[in-house]
Amino acid sequence: MKLLPYIGAMTKRKEFLFHGLFWLLFAYFEIIQFDLGNSYLFTIKKLEIFEISVSIVFLATFYFNYILILPKIFEKLNWKRILFGIASGFIIFIFLRYTLEEVLIEQFIGHGNYFEGTSISYYIYDNLYYGSFPLIISSILWILIFNVRLLEYNKHIIEEKSATEVKFLKAQLNPHFMFNTLNNIYSLVYFKSDKALPAIEKLGELMRYTTYETNKERIDLHQEINYIKSYIELDQLRHENKNTLIFEITIDNPKVQIPPFLLSPLVENALKHGKYNKENPILLDLKQTNNKLLFKITNKIGNQKKDKLGGIGLDNLRKSLAINYPDAHSFVINQNQENFSAQLEIKLDEKTN
């Protein structure tokens, strides 16, 4: 398990403060004693020399395990590293305590903490118990902070993945729209139609939208609507008969925020795969009230286009909805041999209204 390169909210400074709070609480329970006979209702315990020495060894073992052992164990977690880390912690505790109490302090006061004649085996056995406390406590504290950072790191990765996927979806959508549009203009120019210049003007409007607006996470709803209208007008230039598409719009707040290219794939799909004329126009119905957005589209299916509906546009729409509105949308498609209909319903965030 690689150590996390991302720190997030749990910075080194906050980790240091967390340790300070931990040791204050630890000292409070170890040193402070309640005393109803005292005017302050508590007394500070007077530590003997060997209590001080044990505290020093406890602290040294605690941070030896916290700073040196645990990061190495979790860098590449396996049983060998775990056993080696535990053994190292006990060895350090026993070595430091013996050196401090049975060698150094004994030189000053004439005796150590253990009775003279205590065997090495008993000394080691006894200190396996005392040495377990700093090792267990430091491990719990380290794992707690590590998991806080792990949760933050996972959240960071998910956000980065979502942002990257959204950019990828936009990158797919832009060429897809442009490909269809350029095909339309090519046919107009080829036949020297006087509609070519208006078509190029509409293309310019589309390109301004895809250049400046799709880099944003959210745009105003009316911007998406204007983009759809430009796309429809560009498509209508190819047809002799007008009014082959009816677009009903009822909006309470045109500045409500949505992701770019949220609605346009449905329109593109209908124009690409639909069979439409004055008698059988494409029906678009867009409503936005309070925190709800409802978009319905209905069209006839062309006989030559029944093999496959959708493609990149609708697939990307589903992915975009899953990323931006994971539990706040409904997208239903119904089709048969002749008709296609889709209904998209979104519960908008309050902050976007």
N, C-alpha and C positions, 0 to 999 in steps of 0.2 A: 504494500500500500504506500504510494508516494505521498509525502507530506504536501499540504496544500500550498500552492503558490499564491492563492488569493486570501487576504486577511479579512476584508470586509469590515463590519462594525466592531468586531472583537480585535481591536488594535493592541499593540504591545503595551501602550500606556494604560488601556483599560484592563489588560491582563495583570499589570503591575498593581493597579488599584484593587483589583479583585483579590490578589494575594494579600494585600495589606488588610483588607476587611476580614479575610479568612484568619489571619494571625491575631487580629484584635479579638475576634470571637474565641479563638483557641486560648489566648491568654486570659480572657474573661472567665472561662470555665475552669482553667487550671490554677489561676492565681487568686482570683477574687473569691472571698468567703463571706457569706452572710453572717452578721453578728448583731442580733437585736439589742445587745447591751452596749453597742457602740453608737455614738451620736450620728455617725454617717450610715449606720445600719450594715456596714460591711468593713472587712479588714483585708489588707493585702498580705497574702501568705509569704512568710520569710523562707526563702529557698536555701537549703543546705548546699554545701559544695558539690556533693554528688548528684543532687537534683539539677544543679546548674550544668554539671558536666554531661549528664544524660540529655539535657535540653540542647546543648551544643552539638552533640553527636546526632540527635534526632534531626536537627535543622540541616546539618551537613549531609546526612543520608537522604533526607527528603529531597534536597535540590540536586544531589548527585543522580538520583533516580529520575527526577523531573526534567533536568536539563540534558543529561548525557544518555541515560539508559532508554527511557521511553521513546524519544524520537528515533533512536536506532532500531528499536523493536518494531515500531509501526512503519518505518521506512520500507521494510520488506518483512511482513508479518509471517512468522512460522514458529514451530515449536522449539526449534534449536535456539532461536533468538530469545524467545520467552524464558526458557530455562536458564540460558546464559545471563539474561538480565536479572532474574530473581536471585541467582547465585551471587552475582556481582554485588547486588544491593546488600545481601546479608554479610558478605565478606567485608565490605567497606564499613558497615555498622560495627561488626565485631572487632575489626582491626582498630578503628578509631576509638572505640570505647575502651578497649584494653590498653592502647597506647596512652590515652588521656588519664584514665583512672588508675590503672595498675602500674604505670611507669612514671608519668610526670607528676601526678598528684601525690603518689606514694613518696616521691622524693621530698615533697614539701611538708606533708603532715605525718609521715611515717607509716602509713598503711593505705591499702587500696579499698575499693568498695566491696570486694569479696573477701571472705575469710581466707586466711593463709592456708595453703594446702589444697585449695579448690582445684580439681583436675581440669585440664583443658577441654576434655570431652563434655564435662558438666557445664563449663563456662559457655562453650559453643551452643549446647542444647538449650541452656537458659536464655541466651541472647537471641535465639531464633524466635522466641516469643516476643521479646521487646523490640527486636528489629523489624518485626512484621508491621508494626504500627506506622512508622514513617513511610514504608514501602506501599502499604495499602492506601493510606490517605493521599500520598502524592500521586499515586496511580489514578485514584478516583478523580482528583482535581484536574489532572492532565487530560484524562479521557473526557471529562465534562466540557472543558474548554475546547478540546479537539472536536467534539461533536457539535458544539455551537458553531464553530468555524466550518465544519462539514455541511451543516444545514445551510449556512449562508453561501457556501461555495456552490452547493447544488442549486440553490435558488438563482445564483449568478449565472451558472451554466445554462439553466432552463431559459432565463431571460435572453442570454446571448444567442441560444439556439433559436428561440422564437424570432428575435430580431433578424437573425441571418436568414431564417426560412421566409420571413415576410419579404425581405429584400430579394430573395431568390424568386418568390412568386411574382413580385413586381417585374423582375427582369424577364420572366417568361411571358407575362401578360403584355408588356409593351411591344415586343416584336410581333406578337400574335395579332394585336390590333393593327399595327403598321403594315403587316403583310397583306391583310385583307384590303386595307385602304389603298395601298399602292397598286394592287391588282385592279381596283376600280378606276383609279386615275389613269393607269396604263391603257385601259380599254377606251376611255374617253379621248385621250391624246391620240391613240392609234386611228380612231375614226374621225379625228379633227373636229370634235364636238365643241360647241361654244360653251358647254358646261365645264370644260376642263379648268379654266381659270377659277371659277367659283369653287371647284373641287380642291384645287391647290390651296386656296384661301382657308377652306375648312380644315385641310390637312395641317396647315400652320397652327390653327387653333388647337387641334389635337396634340400636336408636338409641343406646344407651349405648356399644355396641361401635363403631359408625360414628363417633361423636362423639369418643371418647377414644383409641381404639386405632389408627385409620387414619392419624393424624398421625405415627405412629412409622414408622421405616424397617423395623424388625423387631419381631415380637411372639412370645410363646411359642406353640408348636404347640397346646397345650391350649386357648388362647384362641380360636384359629380353629375348633377342634373344637366348643367350646361354642357358638360362633356358628352353626355348621352345625346343631347339634342344635336350637337355638332356632328356626332357620328351618324345619327339618323338622317340629318339633312344631306350629308355626304352620300349615304346609301341611296337616298331618294333621287339624287341626280342621275342615277343609272336607269330610272324608270320613266316611261312616258306618262303613266298614270300616277297622279299624286294621291295623297290621302290613303295610302295603303297601310298606314300605321296610326293608331289612335292612342295618344298618351295623356291620361288623366292624372293630374297632380293636385293633391290636397295636403298642404303643409302648414303646420302651426308655427314652426320655427325653422326658417331656412338656414340658420347658422348652427344647427345641431351638428355635432362632430361625428364623422364616420371615417373608417379607413378608405383610402383611395382605391378605385376599381372594385368596390363592393357590389354595386348594382349593375355595372356595365356588362359583365360577362353574360348575364341573362339576355340582355338586349342583343348583344353580338350573336349569341347562339340562335336566337329567333330569326335574325336577319340572314344568317348563314344557312340554316337548315329549313327555314319555313317557306311555305308556299302562300304568298299573300298578294291580294289585289283589292280593288274597291269593295268587291262583294265579300271577301274574306280577309279583312285587315288583321294585322297583329294588334292585340289589345294589351296595353300597358296601364296598370293602375298603381299609383304610388301614394301612400297615405302616411303621414307622420303626425301623431297626436300624443301629447305628454311624453312619456318615455317609451313609446312603441313605434316601430317602423314596420310597415307592411307593404310588400311589393309583389304584385301578381302579374303574370304574363301568360297569354294564351295565343297559340297560332296553329295553323294547319301545317302538316308535314308534307314536304314535297315528295312526290313518288320516287324521284331519283336519289333521295337523301334519307331513305328509311333505314339504311344499314347501320348507321351509328350516329347518335346524337350526343352533343356535348364535346368531349375531348379535353384539351388543355384548359380552356376557359372555365368550365364547370368544375373540373377536378380542383383547380386552383381556388375557385370560390369556396368549395367545401373545406379546403385546408385553411384558407383565410378565416372562415367562420369559426373553425375549431380553435384557432390561435387567439382571435380577438373576442369571440363570444362563446367560450367553451360550454357554458351552461345557461346561455341566455338567447338561444336562437332555435328556430324550427325551419327546416328547408325540405319541402315536399315536392316531388316531381311525379306527374301522372301523364302517361302517354298510351296511345293505342295506334292502330294502323293509320289513322287520319289526323289525330289531334295531339298536341303537346301543351301541357300547362305546368307552370311552376309557381310555387308560393313561398316567399321568404318572409319570415316574421322575426324581428329582433327586438329584444328588450334592451333599450339603450341605457348606458350608464348615466347616473344623475349628473356627474361632473361634466358630461358632454352636452347637456341640455342648456 
